[in-house]
C-alpha cells in the first residue's frame, strides 16, 4: 500500500495544483471519485492489463465510462494511462481529498458504527464535532459490525470510542489491573 501511495502522490499533487489554479476543486473531487469508482470495477481493471489496447484507448474508455470530464481531466487520465498508473486512481482520489481538506481547513472524521447511520444521525455527529473543534468537519462513515453497538470516531490522531467493544475492553483492562 505504501508503494501505491508513493506512486499516487505526484499525480494527486499535480491534479490539486491544476484544480486550485482553475478554481475547480469540487469538480476535480467529483471527477476523481467517479474515476476511482470506475477503476474499482473488475471489467475496468481487466482493461489495464490488456495488451491489445493502447494507453490512449484505455484512457478514452475509462474517461467515457466516468462521465463528463473536462479537457484537463481527460488529459490527466491520459497521462496516468500512458505511465501505467491508472491502478492507483483510488489513492490519487484519497490524497486529493486530503489536500483539499487541508487547503479548505476541513477536518476529516472517520466514524465507525455497528449499524448504518441515518442522514440525521450523521448531521448530528457533524454538528457536534464542528462545535467541539470550531471548524468544518467532513464525516466518512464505515459500518463495522464487530463494534457490537455505538460508534468510534477518529479525527487525526484523536479517537473517541463510545462502542460496546471499546467499553468491554476498558472493563476487561480494569479487571486485569485490580
Backbone as a chain_set.jsonl record, in Angstrom:
{"seq": "XXXXXXXXXXXXXXXXXXXXXXXXXXXXXXXXXXXXXXXXXXXXXXXXXXXXXXXXXXXXXXXXXXXXXXXXXXXXXXXXXXXXXXXXXXXXXXXXXXXXXXXXXXXXXXXXXXXXXXXXXXXXXXXXXXXXXXXXXXXXXXXXXXXXXXXXXXXXXXXXXXXXXXXXXXXXXXXXXX", "coords": {"N": [[0.827, -1.202, 0.0], [1.988, 1.211, 0.72], [3.634, 1.654, -1.431], [1.79, 2.151, -3.459], [0.706, 4.55, -2.561], [2.965, 6.144, -2.745], [3.35, 6.148, -5.498], [0.998, 7.396, -6.269], [0.977, 9.948, -5.103], [2.433, 12.155, -6.529], [0.704, 12.526, -8.71], [-1.722, 13.181, -7.484], [-0.981, 15.578, -6.266], [-0.345, 17.119, -8.515], [-2.847, 17.174, -9.828], [-4.299, 18.519, -7.874], [-3.01, 21.0, -7.854], [-3.603, 21.961, -10.463], [-6.413, 22.011, -10.297], [-6.8, 23.824, -8.216], [-5.664, 26.181, -9.266], [-7.4, 26.665, -11.351], [-9.718, 27.062, -10.028], [-11.431, 24.922, -9.584], [-11.853, 22.944, -7.596], [-14.055, 21.426, -6.354], [-15.18, 20.199, -8.666], [-13.057, 18.674, -9.637], [-12.697, 16.944, -7.465], [-15.075, 15.494, -7.583], [-14.825, 14.345, -10.159], [-12.504, 12.752, -9.847], [-13.406, 10.992, -7.9], [-15.416, 9.663, -9.331], [-13.857, 8.481, -11.366], [-12.249, 6.823, -9.811], [-14.202, 5.087, -8.79], [-15.019, 3.847, -11.151], [-12.644, 2.562, -11.904], [-12.442, 0.73, -9.889], [-13.973, -1.354, -10.607], [-14.108, -4.729, -11.764], [-14.172, -5.166, -14.57], [-13.061, -2.847, -15.634], [-10.528, -2.94, -14.487], [-9.531, -5.121, -15.848], [-9.104, -4.038, -18.351], [-6.814, -2.547, -17.956], [-4.639, -4.257, -18.028], [-4.688, -5.262, -20.58], [-3.068, -6.25, -23.409], [-3.81, -5.718, -25.989], [-4.813, -3.205, -26.203], [-4.131, 0.257, -26.574], [-2.61, 2.85, -24.56], [-3.966, 5.187, -25.024], [-6.437, 4.298, -25.966], [-7.348, 2.949, -23.667], [-7.474, 5.066, -21.781], [-9.399, 6.629, -23.022], [-11.663, 4.94, -23.007], [-12.032, 4.584, -20.202], [-12.412, 7.25, -19.436], [-14.779, 7.834, -20.858], [-16.647, 6.133, -19.611], [-16.6, 7.164, -17.044], [-17.994, 9.51, -17.232], [-18.904, 13.008, -17.637], [-16.044, 14.764, -18.266], [-13.616, 17.318, -18.021], [-11.431, 18.867, -20.452], [-8.891, 19.077, -19.334], [-9.079, 17.163, -17.297], [-9.444, 14.837, -18.802], [-6.998, 14.796, -20.091], [-5.373, 14.394, -17.885], [-6.142, 11.779, -17.124], [-5.233, 10.499, -19.398], [-2.441, 10.898, -19.216], [-1.917, 9.464, -16.873], [-2.658, 6.919, -17.775], [-0.828, 6.517, -19.846], [1.512, 6.378, -18.376], [1.046, 4.082, -17.039], [-0.393, 4.109, -14.573], [-3.022, 4.082, -13.798], [-4.101, 2.221, -12.09], [-3.726, 3.14, -9.525], [-5.632, 5.035, -9.045], [-7.614, 5.246, -7.049], [-6.117, 5.818, -4.742], [-5.057, 8.248, -5.582], [-7.39, 9.818, -5.674], [-8.064, 9.774, -2.948], [-5.805, 11.011, -1.73], [-5.989, 13.496, -2.99], [-8.385, 14.416, -1.881], [-7.547, 14.72, 0.774], [-5.634, 16.757, 0.46], [-7.322, 18.796, -0.448], [-9.066, 19.088, 1.775], [-7.228, 19.96, 3.692], [-6.414, 22.375, 2.534], [-8.849, 23.78, 2.534], [-9.278, 23.886, 5.187], [-10.691, 21.85, 6.526], [-11.645, 19.412, 8.772], [-11.213, 15.898, 8.854], [-13.345, 13.402, 9.747], [-13.534, 10.105, 10.732], [-15.965, 7.858, 11.123], [-16.849, 5.008, 12.764], [-19.366, 2.685, 12.9], [-21.604, 0.386, 14.462], [-23.927, -0.166, 13.157], [-25.706, 0.904, 10.178], [-25.88, 4.454, 9.765], [-28.368, 7.017, 9.923], [-29.105, 9.859, 7.8], [-29.764, 12.018, 9.423], [-28.553, 11.309, 11.851], [-25.857, 11.334, 11.116], [-25.622, 14.042, 10.454], [-26.039, 15.149, 12.98], [-23.816, 14.182, 14.379], [-21.815, 15.462, 12.874], [-22.431, 18.187, 13.419], [-21.987, 18.277, 16.189], [-19.233, 17.678, 16.31], [-18.212, 19.817, 14.804], [-18.844, 21.939, 16.478], [-17.293, 21.261, 18.7], [-14.626, 21.321, 17.693], [-14.537, 23.736, 16.43], [-14.484, 24.119, 13.642], [-14.941, 23.287, 10.145], [-16.209, 20.056, 9.41], [-15.688, 17.026, 7.786], [-17.447, 14.101, 7.365], [-16.938, 10.679, 7.298], [-18.461, 7.627, 7.106], [-18.208, 4.315, 8.219], [-19.437, 1.036, 8.345], [-19.043, -1.218, 10.92], [-19.641, -4.125, 12.083], [-18.461, -5.58, 14.184], [-18.145, -3.852, 16.286], [-20.256, -4.096, 17.938], [-22.144, -2.315, 19.181], [-22.923, 1.219, 19.301], [-20.548, 3.919, 18.524], [-17.35, 4.746, 17.067], [-15.116, 7.351, 16.816], [-12.727, 8.917, 14.812], [-10.502, 11.533, 14.553], [-7.893, 12.828, 13.003], [-5.224, 12.06, 15.084], [-6.71, 11.58, 17.283], [-9.013, 9.655, 19.116], [-12.331, 8.881, 19.783], [-14.015, 6.696, 21.548], [-16.985, 5.227, 21.76], [-18.08, 2.769, 21.653], [-19.58, -0.469, 22.174], [-17.78, -2.575, 22.119], [-15.418, -1.181, 22.749], [-16.002, -0.285, 25.343], [-16.237, -2.759, 26.663], [-13.614, -3.644, 26.42], [-12.306, -1.731, 27.992], [-13.406, -2.371, 30.487], [-12.449, -4.989, 30.798], [-9.696, -4.478, 30.929], [-9.597, -2.978, 33.28], [-10.4, -4.902, 35.132], [-8.278, -6.702, 34.977], [-6.117, -5.223, 35.928], [-6.688, -4.867, 38.583]], "CA": [[0.0, 0.0, 0.0], [2.864, 2.376, 0.757], [4.107, 1.876, -2.783], [0.699, 2.768, -4.216], [0.634, 5.954, -2.142], [4.139, 6.819, -3.301], [3.092, 6.346, -6.923], [-0.162, 8.271, -6.45], [1.187, 11.298, -4.552], [2.696, 13.219, -7.506], [-0.487, 12.743, -9.54], [-2.689, 13.903, -6.653], [-0.488, 16.949, -6.095], [-0.491, 17.806, -9.807], [-4.277, 17.421, -10.035], [-4.703, 19.559, -6.917], [-2.479, 22.286, -8.325], [-4.398, 22.375, -11.622], [-7.768, 22.313, -9.818], [-6.749, 25.051, -7.404], [-5.402, 27.315, -10.156], [-8.579, 26.933, -12.174], [-10.874, 27.249, -9.151], [-12.325, 23.795, -9.85], [-11.631, 21.877, -6.609], [-15.177, 20.486, -6.244], [-15.34, 19.441, -9.911], [-11.993, 17.673, -9.681], [-13.008, 15.936, -6.439], [-16.143, 14.669, -8.145], [-14.292, 13.568, -11.289], [-11.591, 11.726, -9.337], [-14.227, 9.983, -7.219], [-16.048, 8.842, -10.383], [-12.811, 7.687, -11.995], [-11.876, 5.797, -8.839], [-15.29, 4.101, -8.753], [-14.965, 3.092, -12.405], [-11.467, 1.707, -11.9], [-12.622, -0.315, -8.88], [-14.745, -2.432, -11.219], [-13.252, -5.755, -12.377], [-14.095, -5.007, -16.025], [-12.114, -1.765, -15.915], [-9.199, -3.454, -14.112], [-9.103, -6.013, -16.924], [-8.614, -3.195, -19.447], [-5.48, -2.026, -17.65], [-3.616, -5.218, -18.401], [-4.962, -5.799, -21.915], [-2.01, -5.85, -24.344], [-4.393, -5.352, -27.271], [-5.278, -1.813, -26.16], [-3.115, 1.274, -26.325], [-2.929, 3.701, -23.407], [-4.954, 6.17, -25.487], [-7.727, 3.604, -25.982], [-7.74, 2.694, -22.278], [-7.875, 6.328, -21.155], [-10.643, 7.053, -23.656], [-12.731, 4.092, -22.474], [-12.235, 4.917, -18.78], [-12.99, 8.595, -19.411], [-16.166, 7.775, -21.334], [-17.48, 5.49, -18.59], [-16.631, 8.029, -15.863], [-18.924, 10.627, -17.433], [-18.412, 14.314, -18.059], [-14.717, 15.18, -17.824], [-13.089, 18.467, -18.752], [-10.261, 18.542, -21.272], [-7.762, 18.878, -18.412], [-9.269, 15.891, -16.609], [-9.178, 13.79, -19.793], [-5.545, 14.792, -20.268], [-4.846, 13.786, -16.661], [-6.368, 10.334, -17.263], [-4.327, 10.057, -20.456], [-1.071, 10.849, -18.681], [-1.857, 8.326, -15.946], [-2.713, 5.692, -18.58], [0.441, 6.404, -20.56], [2.525, 5.987, -17.392], [0.554, 2.854, -16.417], [-0.676, 4.419, -13.178], [-4.465, 4.138, -13.545], [-4.431, 1.308, -10.996], [-3.652, 3.846, -8.238], [-6.581, 6.155, -9.077], [-8.265, 5.343, -5.739], [-5.193, 6.52, -3.859], [-4.989, 9.638, -6.064], [-8.615, 10.485, -5.206], [-7.964, 9.918, -1.493], [-4.805, 12.042, -1.436], [-6.55, 14.765, -3.454], [-9.358, 14.824, -0.859], [-6.78, 15.189, 1.923], [-5.075, 18.069, 0.105], [-8.429, 19.754, -0.486], [-9.499, 19.338, 3.149], [-6.196, 20.767, 4.334], [-6.49, 23.711, 1.932], [-10.098, 24.422, 2.956], [-9.304, 23.8, 6.648], [-11.765, 20.939, 6.895], [-11.169, 18.225, 9.473], [-11.829, 14.669, 8.369], [-13.73, 12.483, 10.818], [-13.882, 8.745, 10.311], [-16.893, 7.316, 12.105], [-17.152, 3.586, 12.642], [-20.627, 2.41, 13.578], [-22.015, -1.015, 14.4], [-25.072, -0.229, 12.245], [-25.776, 2.072, 9.291], [-26.412, 5.669, 10.381], [-29.254, 7.818, 9.082], [-28.572, 11.184, 7.472], [-29.96, 12.872, 10.604], [-27.53, 10.953, 12.831], [-24.583, 11.832, 10.601], [-25.671, 15.501, 10.599], [-25.891, 15.453, 14.41], [-22.404, 13.946, 14.703], [-21.06, 16.54, 12.236], [-22.669, 19.427, 14.162], [-21.313, 18.159, 17.482], [-17.793, 17.774, 16.085], [-17.896, 21.182, 14.372], [-18.89, 22.788, 17.676], [-16.154, 20.911, 19.553], [-13.355, 21.699, 17.071], [-14.67, 25.077, 15.85], [-14.019, 24.013, 12.259], [-15.769, 22.426, 9.301], [-15.856, 18.649, 9.55], [-16.174, 16.092, 6.775], [-17.687, 12.839, 8.065], [-16.966, 9.458, 6.493], [-18.996, 6.574, 7.968], [-17.99, 2.915, 7.847], [-20.151, 0.104, 9.214], [-18.186, -2.273, 11.459], [-20.499, -4.885, 13.0], [-17.752, -6.087, 15.356], [-18.234, -2.88, 17.385], [-21.414, -4.585, 18.688], [-23.074, -1.197, 19.298], [-22.264, 2.513, 19.484], [-19.693, 4.436, 17.465], [-15.984, 5.143, 17.351], [-14.827, 8.485, 15.937], [-11.303, 9.263, 14.73], [-10.133, 12.775, 13.868], [-6.435, 12.888, 13.144], [-4.747, 11.006, 15.979], [-7.621, 11.513, 18.434], [-10.07, 8.656, 18.972], [-13.401, 8.907, 20.779], [-14.612, 5.371, 21.41], [-18.227, 5.031, 22.518], [-18.63, 1.5, 21.178], [-19.71, -1.521, 23.181], [-16.493, -3.276, 22.121], [-14.474, -0.346, 23.493], [-16.374, -0.312, 26.772], [-15.875, -4.086, 27.166], [-12.151, -3.68, 26.512], [-11.95, -0.938, 29.174], [-13.798, -3.154, 31.654], [-11.503, -6.101, 30.907], [-8.409, -3.907, 31.37], [-9.773, -2.595, 34.681], [-10.434, -6.124, 35.921], [-6.952, -7.309, 34.975], [-5.186, -4.4, 36.715], [-7.037, -4.843, 40.006]], "C": [[0.861, 1.252, 0.0], [3.371, 2.7, -0.641], [3.035, 2.562, -3.623], [0.575, 4.242, -3.847], [1.801, 6.753, -2.706], [3.938, 7.103, -4.786], [1.991, 7.38, -7.155], [0.106, 9.724, -6.058], [1.485, 12.366, -5.609], [1.489, 13.539, -8.39], [-1.548, 13.531, -8.757], [-2.272, 15.359, -6.492], [-0.628, 17.75, -7.39], [-1.955, 18.134, -10.076], [-4.759, 18.531, -9.112], [-4.233, 20.932, -7.389], [-3.29, 22.825, -9.505], [-5.8, 22.796, -11.181], [-7.8, 23.612, -9.036], [-6.556, 26.277, -8.297], [-6.616, 27.677, -10.993], [-9.838, 27.144, -11.344], [-11.896, 26.128, -9.284], [-12.138, 22.648, -8.849], [-12.821, 20.923, -6.488], [-15.355, 19.612, -7.498], [-14.279, 18.351, -10.028], [-12.234, 16.588, -8.637], [-14.04, 14.956, -6.975], [-15.611, 13.778, -9.263], [-13.37, 12.448, -10.8], [-12.347, 10.623, -8.599], [-14.899, 9.07, -8.249], [-15.023, 7.935, -11.059], [-12.374, 6.543, -11.085], [-12.925, 4.694, -8.786], [-15.274, 3.235, -10.008], [-13.802, 2.095, -12.355], [-11.485, 0.657, -10.795], [-13.368, -1.517, -9.451], [-13.808, -3.438, -11.903], [-13.098, -5.601, -13.893], [-13.092, -3.919, -16.4], [-10.694, -2.206, -15.577], [-8.653, -4.356, -15.218], [-8.556, -5.215, -18.107], [-7.176, -2.757, -19.222], [-4.37, -2.979, -18.077], [-3.775, -5.786, -19.795], [-3.893, -5.327, -22.902], [-2.539, -5.419, -25.714], [-4.878, -3.915, -27.329], [-4.112, -0.872, -25.898], [-3.542, 2.098, -25.107], [-3.973, 4.746, -23.787], [-6.344, 5.542, -25.491], [-8.236, 3.362, -24.556], [-8.226, 3.981, -21.628], [-9.192, 6.838, -21.737], [-11.828, 6.252, -23.117], [-13.055, 4.447, -21.024], [-12.886, 6.286, -18.662], [-14.445, 8.612, -19.836], [-17.093, 7.191, -20.27], [-17.63, 6.395, -17.361], [-17.565, 9.223, -16.029], [-18.217, 11.901, -17.838], [-17.06, 14.638, -17.43], [-14.291, 16.378, -18.658], [-11.892, 18.006, -19.579], [-9.045, 18.279, -20.386], [-7.863, 17.533, -17.702], [-9.013, 14.721, -17.554], [-7.67, 13.663, -20.025], [-4.873, 14.115, -19.074], [-4.978, 12.259, -16.725], [-5.417, 9.775, -18.32], [-2.887, 9.927, -19.979], [-0.92, 9.67, -17.725], [-1.865, 6.999, -16.713], [-1.381, 5.462, -19.295], [1.553, 5.926, -19.62], [2.138, 4.725, -16.608], [0.313, 3.032, -14.918], [-2.172, 4.474, -12.866], [-4.881, 3.233, -12.385], [-4.397, 1.996, -9.636], [-4.619, 5.039, -8.184], [-7.296, 6.331, -7.734], [-7.404, 6.105, -4.75], [-5.051, 7.986, -4.264], [-6.2, 10.413, -5.551], [-8.556, 10.741, -3.711], [-6.965, 11.013, -1.105], [-5.291, 13.42, -1.861], [-7.533, 15.298, -2.411], [-8.643, 15.351, 0.385], [-6.189, 16.572, 1.658], [-6.161, 19.145, 0.093], [-8.904, 20.104, 0.918], [-8.499, 20.214, 3.89], [-6.255, 22.215, 3.831], [-7.718, 24.478, 2.434], [-10.292, 24.387, 4.477], [-10.512, 23.003, 7.145], [-11.144, 19.733, 7.587], [-11.904, 17.002, 8.934], [-12.086, 13.736, 9.546], [-14.111, 11.147, 10.205], [-14.705, 8.128, 11.432], [-17.133, 5.846, 11.789], [-18.382, 3.32, 13.487], [-20.974, 0.941, 13.423], [-23.138, -1.209, 13.386], [-25.049, 0.98, 11.325], [-26.428, 3.263, 10.01], [-27.315, 6.402, 9.398], [-28.575, 9.154, 8.787], [-28.683, 12.129, 8.671], [-28.895, 12.577, 11.656], [-26.156, 11.46, 12.397], [-24.516, 13.35, 10.754], [-25.471, 15.904, 12.059], [-24.439, 15.253, 14.853], [-21.551, 15.072, 14.136], [-21.205, 17.838, 13.031], [-21.949, 19.405, 15.51], [-19.804, 18.323, 17.321], [-17.382, 19.182, 15.639], [-17.911, 22.139, 15.549], [-17.667, 22.527, 18.559], [-14.841, 21.456, 18.994], [-13.369, 23.093, 16.453], [-14.094, 25.111, 14.426], [-15.027, 23.186, 11.47], [-15.277, 20.999, 9.442], [-16.497, 17.848, 8.424], [-16.28, 14.733, 7.463], [-17.756, 11.69, 7.061], [-17.371, 8.322, 7.428], [-18.704, 5.199, 7.377], [-18.746, 2.042, 8.833], [-19.202, -1.023, 9.601], [-18.985, -3.047, 12.495], [-19.793, -5.39, 14.254], [-17.683, -5.083, 16.508], [-19.362, -3.242, 18.358], [-22.495, -3.508, 18.794], [-22.283, 0.089, 19.469], [-21.42, 2.919, 18.292], [-18.292, 4.686, 18.003], [-15.641, 6.223, 16.334], [-13.339, 8.792, 15.989], [-11.162, 10.557, 13.933], [-8.641, 12.947, 14.091], [-5.96, 11.736, 14.008], [-5.596, 10.88, 17.239], [-8.752, 10.528, 18.143], [-11.051, 8.812, 20.13], [-14.172, 7.608, 20.604], [-15.807, 5.232, 22.346], [-18.903, 3.752, 22.046], [-18.724, 0.509, 22.329], [-18.401, -2.297, 23.266], [-15.457, -2.502, 22.928], [-14.742, -0.354, 24.984], [-16.006, -1.659, 27.401], [-14.36, -4.206, 27.334], [-11.664, -2.883, 27.724], [-12.259, -1.705, 30.452], [-12.825, -4.309, 31.868], [-10.156, -5.619, 31.417], [-8.487, -3.544, 32.846], [-9.764, -3.827, 35.576], [-9.064, -6.775, 36.042], [-5.99, -6.551, 35.885], [-5.515, -4.405, 38.195], [-6.889, -6.16, 40.667]], "O": [[0.515, 2.244, -0.641], [3.522, 3.868, -1.001], [3.341, 3.457, -4.411], [0.364, 5.088, -4.717], [1.637, 7.908, -3.1], [4.31, 8.17, -5.275], [2.042, 8.146, -8.117], [-0.488, 10.635, -6.634], [0.836, 13.412, -5.591], [1.281, 14.691, -8.772], [-2.188, 14.432, -9.299], [-3.104, 16.263, -6.571], [-0.989, 18.927, -7.358], [-2.274, 19.244, -10.502], [-5.541, 19.388, -9.524], [-4.981, 21.907, -7.326], [-3.623, 24.009, -9.542], [-6.316, 23.817, -11.636], [-8.727, 24.408, -9.182], [-7.216, 27.297, -8.101], [-6.839, 28.846, -11.309], [-10.912, 27.379, -11.898], [-13.094, 26.356, -9.115], [-12.259, 21.484, -9.231], [-12.619, 19.709, -6.516], [-15.649, 18.422, -7.389], [-14.57, 17.238, -10.465], [-11.992, 15.413, -8.914], [-13.894, 13.742, -6.835], [-15.916, 12.586, -9.305], [-13.45, 11.322, -11.289], [-11.968, 9.454, -8.667], [-14.947, 7.854, -8.067], [-15.291, 6.758, -11.297], [-12.157, 5.423, -11.548], [-12.589, 3.51, -8.742], [-15.492, 2.026, -9.934], [-13.959, 0.929, -12.718], [-10.623, -0.221, -10.771], [-13.389, -2.583, -8.835], [-12.833, -3.045, -12.543], [-12.029, -5.869, -14.442], [-12.356, -4.06, -17.377], [-9.756, -1.879, -16.304], [-7.452, -4.354, -15.491], [-7.64, -5.673, -18.79], [-6.407, -2.611, -20.172], [-3.28, -2.541, -18.446], [-3.054, -6.715, -20.16], [-3.816, -4.135, -23.203], [-1.807, -4.825, -26.506], [-5.309, -3.448, -28.384], [-3.222, -1.169, -25.101], [-4.696, 2.043, -24.682], [-4.781, 5.144, -22.948], [-7.316, 6.172, -25.073], [-9.421, 3.549, -24.277], [-9.277, 3.991, -20.988], [-10.007, 7.416, -21.018], [-12.875, 6.821, -22.807], [-14.223, 4.592, -20.664], [-13.814, 6.465, -17.873], [-15.258, 9.322, -19.245], [-18.195, 7.696, -20.055], [-18.676, 6.388, -16.712], [-17.893, 9.883, -15.043], [-17.084, 11.88, -18.318], [-16.948, 14.771, -16.212], [-14.57, 16.444, -19.855], [-11.407, 16.886, -19.417], [-8.261, 17.369, -20.654], [-6.859, 16.843, -17.524], [-8.425, 13.719, -17.149], [-7.14, 12.558, -20.141], [-3.919, 13.355, -19.238], [-4.03, 11.538, -16.415], [-4.861, 8.692, -18.144], [-2.201, 8.958, -20.304], [0.085, 8.96, -17.762], [-1.157, 6.063, -16.34], [-0.877, 4.34, -19.337], [2.429, 5.161, -20.024], [2.808, 4.347, -15.647], [0.752, 2.22, -14.103], [-2.549, 4.877, -11.766], [-5.917, 3.467, -11.764], [-4.983, 1.486, -8.681], [-4.442, 5.945, -7.37], [-7.557, 7.462, -7.325], [-7.906, 6.944, -4.002], [-4.939, 8.864, -3.408], [-6.061, 11.53, -5.053], [-8.953, 11.81, -3.25], [-7.257, 11.845, -0.245], [-5.036, 14.407, -1.17], [-7.519, 16.487, -2.092], [-9.09, 16.328, 0.985], [-6.235, 17.45, 2.519], [-5.947, 20.262, 0.563], [-9.123, 21.276, 1.227], [-8.89, 21.112, 4.635], [-6.156, 23.158, 4.617], [-7.639, 25.672, 2.722], [-11.331, 24.803, 4.989], [-11.238, 23.422, 8.047], [-10.227, 19.107, 7.055], [-13.086, 17.078, 8.599], [-11.16, 13.334, 10.25], [-14.914, 11.08, 9.274], [-14.214, 7.905, 12.539], [-17.563, 5.492, 10.692], [-18.43, 3.691, 14.659], [-20.684, 0.323, 12.398], [-23.284, -2.293, 12.821], [-24.428, 1.99, 11.658], [-27.392, 3.102, 10.759], [-27.062, 6.411, 8.194], [-27.599, 9.529, 9.438], [-27.792, 12.947, 8.903], [-28.385, 13.501, 12.289], [-25.384, 11.957, 13.217], [-23.479, 13.89, 11.138], [-24.803, 16.899, 12.339], [-23.9, 16.059, 15.612], [-20.665, 15.586, 14.819], [-20.212, 18.517, 13.289], [-21.366, 20.409, 15.92], [-19.168, 19.026, 18.107], [-16.333, 19.682, 16.044], [-17.087, 23.051, 15.619], [-17.077, 23.462, 19.102], [-14.029, 21.997, 19.745], [-12.334, 23.582, 16.001], [-13.328, 26.005, 14.066], [-15.856, 22.479, 12.043], [-14.078, 20.756, 9.577], [-17.69, 17.977, 8.148], [-15.318, 14.266, 8.073], [-18.53, 11.726, 6.104], [-16.702, 8.077, 8.432], [-18.925, 4.956, 6.19], [-18.698, 2.288, 10.038], [-18.631, -1.697, 8.743], [-19.007, -2.667, 13.665], [-20.438, -5.609, 15.279], [-17.213, -5.425, 17.594], [-19.401, -2.736, 19.479], [-23.661, -3.788, 18.516], [-21.087, 0.044, 19.756], [-21.542, 2.36, 17.202], [-18.075, 4.817, 19.208], [-15.847, 6.041, 15.134], [-12.757, 8.913, 17.067], [-11.634, 10.666, 12.801], [-8.184, 13.179, 15.21], [-6.248, 10.575, 13.718], [-5.233, 10.149, 18.161], [-9.364, 10.558, 17.076], [-10.66, 8.868, 21.295], [-14.899, 7.439, 19.625], [-15.654, 5.133, 23.564], [-20.129, 3.651, 22.036], [-18.028, 0.641, 23.335], [-17.956, -2.642, 24.36], [-14.702, -3.092, 23.701], [-13.815, -0.423, 25.791], [-15.523, -1.706, 28.532], [-13.889, -4.812, 28.296], [-10.727, -3.297, 28.406], [-11.467, -1.692, 31.394], [-12.421, -4.577, 32.999], [-9.537, -6.28, 32.25], [-7.534, -3.781, 33.588], [-9.184, -3.8, 36.661], [-8.726, -7.334, 37.085], [-5.144, -7.16, 36.54], [-4.686, -3.981, 39.0], [-7.15, -6.282, 41.864]]}, "num_chains": 1, "name": "protein.A"}
